[in-house]
Amino acid sequence: MSGIKDQIQQKSQEYIQKILRRAEKIKQRELELARKKKSQILEESRNKVDLEVEQKKSSLEAQLILEFKLKEEKFKEDLCSQVILEAQNRLQNFSSQQRLDSLKILIAKSLMNLGLKEAKVVVNSQDLQILNAHFQELKDFLKEHIEDFKDVILQEGSIQGGVKVFSLHSSEFLDNSWDSRIRKFQAEFRKRIIEEISKEER
């Protein structure tokens, strides 16, 4: 009877140990799964944080680039405006003789470019007075530079300075006014500024 009891106790102890070992294995497996899950959660959190940081960095870089380009554009516009304003001031401050010399050259070049011997010339009121006062000088100058020159008709127009020359017999005309020349200069100057800045950025 005592032997059977001992066997039962031994079997019970073995069974309990087996259950404890299985429980320990399950415990270790669950701990490992928990560690892996924790590691995965941490990795996902790190990746999420890294992504947010990268997105904010990209957004900040894009914002800085945009701000730089806007400032660059403003600088170019300000520079162009400053140069053009200075040019306009210089033109406005021409003496009567300087204006006359400039007008004679502009009229002669315009007639030559259009291939005209006679034309209507539009100028502003100030220049009209100067040309009328030196009309014979103007005609003599044009005769020297244009073969078979005939005549020019002077007319007042709404321009800052310079001339607009119109054919008397067709729709041909040439805008050599300060307004037109400044617009062309502005476009060309802006192009050159952009080219120079682009060279410096390389």
C-alpha positions in Angstrom: 0.0 0.0 0.0 2.9 2.3 0.9 4.5 1.5 -2.5 1.4 2.5 -4.4 1.2 5.7 -2.5 4.8 6.5 -3.3 4.3 5.8 -7.0 1.2 8.1 -7.1 3.2 10.8 -5.4 6.1 10.3 -7.8 3.8 10.4 -10.8 2.1 13.5 -9.4 5.4 15.2 -8.9 6.5 14.3 -12.4 3.2 15.6 -13.8 3.4 18.8 -11.8 7.0 19.4 -13.0 5.9 18.7 -16.6 3.1 21.3 -16.2 5.5 23.8 -14.6 8.0 23.3 -17.5 5.2 23.8 -20.0 4.0 26.8 -18.2 7.6 28.2 -18.1 7.9 27.6 -21.9 4.6 29.4 -22.5 5.7 32.2 -20.2 9.0 32.6 -22.1 7.3 32.4 -25.4 4.8 35.1 -24.4 7.6 37.2 -23.0 9.5 36.9 -26.3 6.3 37.8 -28.2 5.8 40.7 -25.9 9.4 41.9 -26.4 9.1 41.5 -30.2 5.8 43.4 -30.2 7.3 46.1 -28.0 10.3 46.3 -30.3 8.0 46.5 -33.3 5.9 49.2 -31.7 9.1 51.1 -30.8 10.4 50.7 -34.4 7.0 51.8 -35.8 7.1 54.8 -33.5 10.6 55.7 -34.5 9.8 55.3 -38.2 6.7 57.5 -37.7 8.8 60.2 -35.9 11.5 60.0 -38.6 8.9 60.4 -41.3 7.4 63.4 -39.5 10.8 64.9 -39.1 11.7 64.3 -42.7 8.3 65.8 -43.9 8.8 68.9 -41.7 12.4 69.2 -43.0 11.3 68.9 -46.6 8.5 71.4 -45.9 10.9 73.8 -44.3 13.4 73.4 -47.1 10.7 74.1 -49.7 9.5 77.1 -47.8 13.1 78.5 -47.5 13.7 77.9 -51.2 10.4 79.7 -52.1 11.3 82.6 -49.8 14.8 82.8 -51.3 13.4 82.8 -54.9 10.8 85.5 -53.9 13.6 87.6 -52.4 15.7 87.0 -55.5 12.9 88.1 -57.8 12.3 91.2 -55.7 16.0 92.0 -55.8 16.0 91.7 -59.6 12.9 93.8 -60.0 14.2 96.4 -57.6 17.5 96.5 -59.4 15.8 96.9 -62.8 13.5 99.6 -61.5 16.4 101.5 -59.9 18.5 101.4 -63.2 15.5 102.4 -65.3 14.5 105.2 -63.0 18.1 106.5 -63.1 18.0 106.3 -66.9 14.7 108.2 -67.1 16.0 110.9 -64.7 19.1 111.3 -66.9 17.0 111.6 -70.1 14.6 114.1 -68.4 17.6 116.2 -67.4 19.0 116.4 -70.9 19.8 119.9 -72.0 18.1 121.4 -75.0 21.1 120.7 -77.2 21.4 117.1 -75.9 17.7 116.5 -76.7 18.1 118.0 -80.1 21.2 115.9 -80.9 19.4 112.8 -79.7 16.2 113.5 -81.7 18.2 114.2 -84.9 19.9 110.8 -84.6 16.7 108.9 -83.7 14.8 110.5 -86.6 17.6 109.7 -89.1 17.9 106.1 -87.9 14.1 105.6 -88.0 13.9 106.9 -91.6 16.8 104.7 -92.6 15.3 101.6 -90.9 12.0 102.2 -92.7 13.7 103.1 -96.0 11.7 106.4 -96.1 12.6 109.8 -97.7 9.8 111.6 -96.0 7.7 110.9 -92.9 5.5 112.1 -90.1 7.5 112.4 -86.8 5.6 112.4 -83.5 7.3 113.9 -80.5 6.2 115.4 -77.1 5.4 119.1 -76.7 8.9 120.0 -75.2 10.7 118.3 -78.1 8.4 119.8 -80.7 9.4 123.2 -79.5 13.1 122.3 -79.8 12.7 120.8 -83.2 10.6 123.7 -84.6 13.2 126.1 -83.3 16.0 124.2 -85.1 13.9 122.8 -88.0 16.4 123.8 -90.7 19.3 122.3 -88.7 17.3 119.1 -88.5 16.6 119.0 -92.3 20.3 119.7 -93.1 21.3 116.8 -90.8 18.8 114.4 -92.4 20.0 115.5 -95.9 23.5 114.6 -94.9 22.6 111.1 -93.8 19.7 110.1 -96.0 20.0 110.1 -99.8 17.3 111.9 -101.7 15.7 113.1 -98.4 12.5 115.1 -99.0 10.8 116.3 -95.8 9.4 115.5 -92.4 6.2 116.6 -90.8 6.4 117.2 -87.0 3.4 116.4 -84.8 2.9 116.5 -81.0 2.0 113.2 -79.3 1.7 111.7 -75.8 5.2 110.2 -75.3 7.8 110.8 -72.6 10.5 111.4 -75.2 12.1 110.1 -78.3 10.2 109.8 -81.6 7.6 107.8 -83.4 8.0 107.8 -87.2 5.2 107.1 -89.6 5.2 106.6 -93.3 3.1 109.1 -95.3 2.0 106.5 -97.8 1.5 103.3 -95.9 0.8 101.9 -92.5 4.5 101.4 -91.7 5.9 103.1 -88.6 8.7 102.8 -86.1 8.4 103.4 -82.4 11.7 104.9 -81.2 10.1 106.6 -78.2 11.8 106.5 -74.8 8.8 104.5 -73.5 9.5 101.7 -76.1 13.2 101.8 -75.7 13.0 101.6 -71.9 10.6 98.6 -72.2 13.1 96.8 -74.5 16.0 97.8 -72.2 14.1 96.5 -69.2 13.4 93.1 -70.8 17.0 92.8 -71.9 18.5 94.0 -68.6 16.3 91.6 -66.6 17.4 88.7 -68.9 21.1 89.7 -68.3 20.6 89.9 -64.5 19.0 86.4 -64.5 21.9 85.1 -66.5 24.5 86.6 -64.2 22.8 85.3 -61.0 22.4 81.9 -62.6 26.2 81.8 -63.3 26.9 82.6 -59.7 24.6 79.8 -58.5 26.5 77.1 -60.5 
